[in-house]
Amino acid sequence: MLMSLTPEVAGVVAKMREADISFADLGLAEARQFYIETLAASGGEPVPMGEIVEHEITLEGRTLAARRYRPEGLAAGAAPTLVYFHGGGWVLGDLESHDRVCRQLAQRAGCQLVAVDYRLAPEHCLPASSDDAIAAYGYLVEHAAEFDIDAQKLAVGGDSAGGHLSAVVALAARDAGWPLALQVLVYPATDLREAAGKYPSKGRNANVPPLTAELMAWFGQRSVDANTDPLDWRVSPILAETLEGTAPALVITAGADVLMDEGVLYAARLADDGVDVDHAHYPGVIHGFIEMHAWLAATGEMMDRIAAALRARLAIGR
């Protein structure tokens, strides 16, 4: 049975269906540009920042772009910091696509935010993006002073594919002994096994844009290849032997989302393994709504929920 939509969300979905644009009909470059343009329209006017600084993270064999946001009023020097990974099915997205999201989160929480890019598929299939996220987080811990990061007040977060990467980073941080005070998982993908298609929400919400079953298949055909092991925790973090010892979590799920069940189950797994979890569920809301500040009131409510968790876990203002 299809999850009923809130009236506001139903209006957005109607507009998406009326536009009738499918990523499956676009070339890869066109799809990436369309994604950036769509999120610019749905995200609203960019929130002014006190400072934005472009960086490069130099890793073995590759360099990743990073962007540091400091909201107005944030004191100079080392600051509580959220490391953010964008969504886009491991195929789409970059620092520009989620610029509005990052500005909103930094401003609402009153913290610094470092957005980190990663290699995209199909040029670099999973677990390349996971390896990038892990290595980048370790780099930021090691070079905290260069980024004005208070290393004892660090959080990681992301949406969709970025939520997946954040869950992976939380597991790696636990194993490496890196400081991490909070993991923010916004409608995360957590299970990439073929059997994951059996989650009821994937059938129930298969035709609800923007993340339809058709688009899920489009991402799936591009994000993995013959060298991708779906049983690898970097690919399917829900299959990690244990989630015990990972950072406290805020897990956000949407009722009209194909990924709802994966997020709900991951939150339950975290709780069962003794992790302090706040599971925020939004019935009648669609995938991708963190990027819809100009369209949905629920987006601002959810961002405030994230900001409150960041302020509490990173002791912002104390």
PAKOLBA-147272 format. One record per residue (C-alpha): residue in one letter; x, y, z. Coordinates in Angstrom, 1 decimal, m for minus. Example, Ala and Ser with C-alpha at 12.3 -4.5 7.8 and 13.67 -1.06 7.14 Angstrom:
REM residues 2
 residu      X      Y      Z
      a   12.3   m4.5    7.8
      s   13.7   m1.1    7.1
This chain:
REM residues 318
 residu      X      Y      Z
      m    0.0    0.0    0.0
      l    1.4    3.5   m1.0
      m    2.3    5.7    1.9
      s    0.0    8.7    2.0
      l    1.7   12.0    1.3
      t    1.3   15.2    3.3
      p   m0.6   17.8    1.3
      e    2.6   19.9    0.8
      v    4.6   16.9   m0.3
      a    1.8   15.8   m2.6
      g    2.0   19.2   m4.4
      v    5.8   18.7   m4.9
      v    5.3   15.2   m6.2
      a    2.6   16.4   m8.7
      k    5.1   19.0  m10.1
      m    7.8   16.3  m10.4
      r    5.5   14.0  m12.3
      e    4.3   16.8  m14.5
      a    7.9   17.7  m15.5
      d    8.3   14.0  m16.5
      i   12.1   14.1  m16.8
      s   14.0   10.8  m16.3
      f   17.7   10.5  m15.6
      a   17.5    7.3  m17.7
      d   16.9    9.5  m20.7
      l   20.0   11.7  m20.0
      g   23.7   11.2  m20.6
      l   25.9   11.1  m17.6
      a   27.2   14.7  m18.0
      e   23.7   15.9  m18.6
      a   22.3   14.1  m15.6
      r   25.0   15.5  m13.3
      q   24.3   19.1  m14.5
      f   20.5   18.6  m14.2
      y   20.9   17.3  m10.6
      i   22.9   20.5   m9.7
      e   20.3   22.7  m11.3
      t   17.4   21.0   m9.7
      l   18.9   21.2   m6.2
      a   19.7   24.9   m6.8
      a   16.0   25.5   m7.5
      s   14.6   23.4   m4.6
      g   17.2   24.6   m2.1
      g   16.2   28.3   m2.0
      e   18.4   31.3   m1.7
      p   21.9   30.6   m0.3
      v   22.3   31.6    3.3
      p   25.1   34.1    3.8
      m   28.2   32.8    5.5
      g   30.9   34.6    7.4
      e   33.6   32.8    5.5
      i   33.9   30.1    2.8
      v   37.3   28.6    2.1
      e   38.1   26.1   m0.7
      h   40.6   23.3    0.2
      e   42.2   20.2   m1.3
      i   42.7   17.0    0.6
      t   45.7   15.2   m0.8
      l   45.5   11.4   m0.5
      e   47.5    8.6   m2.0
      g   47.0    8.7   m5.7
      r   44.2   11.3   m5.7
      t   43.1   14.7   m4.5
      l   39.6   15.5   m3.2
      a   38.0   18.9   m3.1
      a   36.7   20.2    0.2
      r   34.8   23.4    1.2
      r   34.8   24.9    4.6
      y   31.8   26.9    5.8
      r   32.0   29.2    8.8
      p   28.7   30.9    9.7
      e   28.5   34.5   10.7
      g   29.1   35.0   14.4
      l   31.3   31.9   14.8
      a   34.4   32.9   16.8
      a   37.8   32.6   15.1
      g   40.0   29.6   15.7
      a   39.3   25.9   16.3
      a   35.5   25.2   16.1
      p   33.0   22.4   16.5
      t   32.8   20.8   13.0
      l   30.4   18.7   10.9
      v   32.1   16.8    8.1
      y   29.4   16.4    5.4
      f   29.1   14.0    2.4
      h   26.6   14.8   m0.3
      g   24.0   12.5   m1.8
      g   23.4   11.5   m5.4
      g   23.5    7.7   m5.6
      w   27.3    7.7   m5.7
      v   27.0    8.9   m9.3
      l   25.7   12.5   m9.1
      g   26.5   15.5   m6.9
      d   29.4   17.5   m5.8
      l   30.2   20.5   m3.6
      e   27.9   22.7   m5.7
      s   24.9   20.5   m5.6
      h   24.7   20.6   m1.8
      d   26.0   24.1   m1.2
      r   22.6   25.4    0.0
      v   22.2   22.4    2.4
      c   25.6   22.9    3.9
      r   25.0   26.6    4.4
      q   21.7   26.0    6.1
      l   23.2   23.4    8.5
      a   26.2   25.5    9.4
      q   24.0   28.5   10.1
      r   21.3   26.7   12.1
      a   23.8   24.7   14.2
      g   26.3   27.6   14.7
      c   29.2   25.3   13.8
      q   31.8   25.0   11.1
      l   31.0   22.6    8.3
      v   33.5   20.9    6.0
      a   31.9   19.5    2.8
      v   34.1   16.8    1.2
      d   33.8   15.6   m2.4
      y   34.6   12.0   m3.4
      r   35.1   10.0   m6.5
      l   31.9    9.2   m8.4
      a   30.8    6.1  m10.2
      p   30.8    4.7  m12.9
      e   34.3    6.1  m13.3
      h   35.1    4.8   m9.7
      c   32.6    2.2   m8.5
      l   32.0    1.3   m4.8
      p   33.8    1.0   m2.5
      a   36.0    3.9   m4.0
      s   33.7    6.5   m2.5
      s   33.8    4.8    0.9
      d   37.5    4.6    0.8
      d   37.6    8.3   m0.1
      a   35.3    9.2    2.8
      i   37.3    7.2    5.3
      a   40.6    8.6    4.2
      a   39.3   12.1    4.0
      y   37.9   11.9    7.6
      g   41.2   10.6    8.9
      y   43.1   13.4    7.0
      l   40.8   16.0    8.7
      v   41.5   14.5   12.1
      e   45.2   14.5   11.5
      h   45.2   18.1   10.0
      a   42.6   19.5   12.3
      a   44.6   22.7   13.0
      e   44.9   23.5    9.2
      f   41.0   23.4    9.0
      d   40.3   25.2   12.3
      i   38.7   22.0   13.6
      d   38.2   21.3   17.3
      a   39.1   17.6   16.9
      q   37.2   16.7   20.1
      k   34.0   18.2   18.7
      l   33.6   16.4   15.4
      a   30.5   15.0   13.7
      v   29.9   13.3   10.4
      g   26.8   13.5    8.3
      g   25.3   13.1    4.9
      d   22.1   12.4    2.9
      s   21.3    9.2    1.0
      a   24.6    8.0   m0.5
      g   26.2   10.5    1.8
      g   24.3    8.9    4.7
      h   25.8    5.6    3.6
      l   29.3    7.1    3.6
      s   28.7    8.7    7.0
      a   27.8    5.3    8.5
      v   30.9    3.8    6.9
      v   33.0    6.6    8.4
      a   31.5    6.0   11.8
      l   32.5    2.4   11.7
      a   36.0    3.3   10.5
      a   36.4    6.0   13.1
      r   35.6    3.4   15.8
      d   38.1    1.0   14.5
      a   40.8    3.6   14.0
      g   40.2    5.4   17.4
      w   39.4    8.7   15.7
      p   37.3   11.1   17.7
      l   33.7   11.3   16.6
      a   30.8   12.7   18.7
      l   27.9   12.2   16.3
      q   26.8   10.5   13.1
      v   23.9   12.1   11.2
      l   22.4    9.6    8.7
      v   19.7   11.2    6.6
      y   17.7    8.6    4.8
      p   20.8    6.4    4.4
      a   21.3    3.6    2.0
      t   22.7    0.8    4.1
      d   22.2   m2.5    2.2
      l   23.3   m2.9   m1.4
      r   22.8   m6.7   m1.6
      e   20.5   m7.8   m4.4
      a   18.2   m9.2   m1.7
      a   17.8   m5.7   m0.4
      g   15.2   m5.2   m3.1
      k   12.8   m7.2   m0.9
      y   12.5   m4.4    1.6
      p    8.7   m3.6    1.6
      s    9.3    0.2    1.2
      k   11.1   m0.4   m2.1
      g    7.9   m1.9   m3.6
      r    5.4    0.4   m1.7
      n    7.2    3.6   m2.8
      a    8.6    2.4   m6.1
      n    6.8    5.1   m8.1
      v    7.2    8.0   m5.7
      p    9.7   10.6   m7.1
      p   12.4   11.7   m6.9
      l   13.9    8.3   m6.0
      t   11.8    5.8   m7.9
      a   12.6    2.2   m8.6
      e   13.6    3.2  m12.1
      l   16.2    5.7  m10.7
      m   17.4    3.2   m8.1
      a   18.1    0.8  m11.0
      w   19.9    3.6  m12.9
      f   22.1    4.2   m9.9
      g   22.6    0.5   m9.3
      q   23.8   m0.1  m12.9
      r   26.5    2.6  m12.4
      s   27.6    2.5   m8.8
      v   28.8   m1.1   m8.7
      d   30.8   m3.3  m10.9
      a   32.2   m6.9  m10.9
      n   34.8   m5.8   m8.3
      t   32.1   m4.5   m5.8
      d   31.4   m6.9   m3.0
      p   27.9   m6.2   m1.6
      l   28.8   m8.1    1.6
      d   31.7   m5.7    2.3
      w   30.7   m3.4    5.2
      r   32.0   m0.4    3.2
      v   29.3   m1.2    0.6
      s   26.6   m2.5    3.0
      p   27.3   m1.1    6.4
      i   24.3   m2.9    7.9
      l   26.3   m6.1    7.4
      a   29.1   m5.0    9.7
      e   29.8   m7.6   12.3
      t   28.7   m5.2   15.0
      l   27.8   m1.5   15.2
      e   28.8   m1.5   18.9
      g   31.1    1.4   19.8
      t   30.2    3.7   17.0
      a   29.3    7.3   17.7
      p   25.9    8.3   18.9
      a   23.5    8.6   15.9
      l   20.7   10.7   14.6
      v   19.0    8.7   11.9
      i   16.4   10.4    9.7
      t   13.9    8.5    7.6
      a   11.0    9.5    5.3
      g    7.8    7.5    5.1
      a    7.3    7.8    1.3
      d   10.9    6.8    0.5
      v   12.1    3.5   m1.1
      l   15.0    3.6    1.4
      m   12.8    3.9    4.5
      d   13.1    0.3    5.7
      e   16.9    0.3    5.4
      g   17.1    3.4    7.5
      v   14.6    2.1   10.1
      l   16.5   m1.2   10.3
      y   19.9    0.5   10.6
      a   18.6    2.6   13.5
      a   17.3   m0.5   15.2
      r   20.6   m2.3   14.7
      l   22.5    0.6   16.2
      a   20.2    0.6   19.2
      d   20.4   m3.2   19.6
      d   24.2   m2.9   19.6
      g   24.2   m0.4   22.4
      v   24.6    2.9   20.4
      d   22.7    5.9   21.6
      v   20.2    6.6   18.7
      d   17.7    9.3   18.0
      h   15.5    8.1   15.2
      a   13.5   10.9   13.6
      h   10.8    9.7   11.2
      y    8.8   11.9    8.9
      p    5.7   10.2    7.7
      g    4.3   11.2    4.3
      v    7.6   12.8    3.2
      i    9.7   11.9    0.2
      h   13.4   11.0   m0.3
      g   15.6   14.0   m1.0
      f   13.7   16.4    1.2
      i   16.8   17.9    2.9
      e   17.4   19.6   m0.5
      m   13.9   21.1   m0.7
      h   14.1   24.0    1.7
      a   12.3   26.3   m0.9
      w    9.5   23.7   m1.3
      l    8.8   22.0    2.0
      a    8.3   23.2    5.6
      a    9.4   19.7    6.8
      t   12.9   20.5    5.5
      g   13.4   23.4    7.9
      e   12.0   21.3   10.7
      m   14.4   18.4    9.9
      m   17.4   20.8    9.7
      d   16.5   22.2   13.1
      r   16.5   18.7   14.4
      i   20.0   18.1   13.0
      a   21.2   21.4   14.4
      a   19.9   20.6   17.9
      a   21.7   17.3   17.9
      l   24.9   19.0   16.7
      r   24.7   21.7   19.4
      a   24.1   19.0   22.1
      r   26.7   16.5   21.0
      l   29.4   19.1   20.1
      a   28.7   21.2   23.1
      i   28.3   24.3   20.8
      g   28.0   27.5   22.9
      r   29.4   25.8   26.0
